[in-house]
Amino acid sequence: MPDALFALPASIDLAIVGAGPHALTLVTHLLQKKKSMRGRFLVFDPRGTWMSQWNHQFAAFEISHLRSPAVHQPDPDPHALRTFAEARPDELFPPYDLPGTRLFQDFCQDVIRRWQLQTCVYPAQVTRMMPFSHHRRSRFCLELSNGQTLIARRVVMANGGSIPQVPEWVEQVVTPYPNDRLLHSGRVDLRGLQLQGERVLIIGGGLTSGHLAIGAIARGAQVFLMARRRVYEKLFDADPGWLGPKYLKDFWAEPDWSTRWQMIQQARNGGSMTPAILTQLRRLQRDGKIVFYEQCQVRGARWSGEHWQVCCNNSAVHECLHNQKIDRIWLATGSQLNATKHPLLKDVLDTYPIEVVKGLPVVDEYLRWQRCELFIMGGLAALQVGPTARNLSGARAVSDRIVPALTKSSLALS
């Protein structure tokens, strides 16, 4: 049920696109710095509630706890989650007090209540964002999924901005197949699935494929996990040195945007699994419930009657999946960040073209698009913030840059 049932104003000072943890972090930091911002912004999300997509994804993958330590959360007080968890210590998981999923959700609801944000989320998706000039100042006309429009003086894009990444061979599947038999991980919901006796091929070596494999096996499936490299373990998806000056000072000192992009790629180094998940999978491997095909990729697949027939690029070396009848394929192949392909940025790029490096926009130090009052959160801000821009820790780092530009008139575009 949407938190907000209210009339849409004709114009608003600040529109925030997306109601996930980044938007929640921004709003609490914004109100802490400038209480008078209350009532001057609206958050837009198709489900009309805070954190709905985040909560759905954690439930759909049956994720028990976060990968980020308790210090990374949306409240400006870094100790707020630990304080909240004092009565629930068994919901902080080793080795670094990783919050349980239910604990984190309850905490976020507490943040929403304490900061009185229950009626900030308007239940509609922003489908188009058209910049225009008004008395030589930038404005945005936002079109919503319910057919309404409104004018915003400033916009923060906090909706992730990533597009599901699908391998090339998927486009080349010519045989028609049932919709649910080949899915990107973003569309997989483990709840309610009956997989007894099925063979499930999961493609990708990151944490998502680990969660899906454990969920599928729990439902009676035989899992084949294929990754183009060796599956490896890493506690966090980027080294904690990236949370402070240890690595960031060299990153910020680097003037070349392409070199910065390379540094981001090296720091994240593709997908990895946590030690706990990989240990669980290796145990299941010994029990014959999962087979790993590492350093291996699908070359092609065809739907044949009731099953997939899959051939890999290493068939000369091993039979791999050639003789297996696969019931489902799940693509845990991640997502790509590309400003030039983001539907909401098309009109902005046409009106205010800027440099884009390998999909990432070159924004100013306040994460503001050149010549207009559009601010970028999440992974699209990585060229300025660094490799953790998309993480919960990144939400705070990003907010620390955007909030001054939203609250100090001296930093507004003239």
Buried (B, 14 or more C-beta within 10 A) or exposed (E): EBBBEEEBEEEBBBBBBBBBBBBBBBBBBBBBBBEEBBEBBBBBBBBBBBBBBBBEBBBBBBBBBBBBBBBBBBBBEEEBBBEBBEEBEEBBBEEBBBBBBEBBBBBBEBBBEEBEBEEBBBBBBBBBBBBEEEEEEBBBBBBBEEEEEBBBBBBBBBBBBBBEEBBEBBEEBEEEBEEEBBBBBBEBBBEEBEBEEBBBBBBBBBBBBBBBBBBBBBBEBBBBBBBBEEBBBBBBBBBBEBBEEEBBEEBBEEEEBEEBBEBBEEBBBBBBBBEBBBEBBEEBBEEEBBBBBEBBBBBBBBBEEEBBBBBBBBEEEEEBBEEBBBBBBBBBBBBBBBBEEBEBBBBBBEBBEBEBBBBBBBBBEBBBBBBBBBBBBBBBBBBBBBBBBBBBBBBBBBBEBBBBBBBEEEEBEE
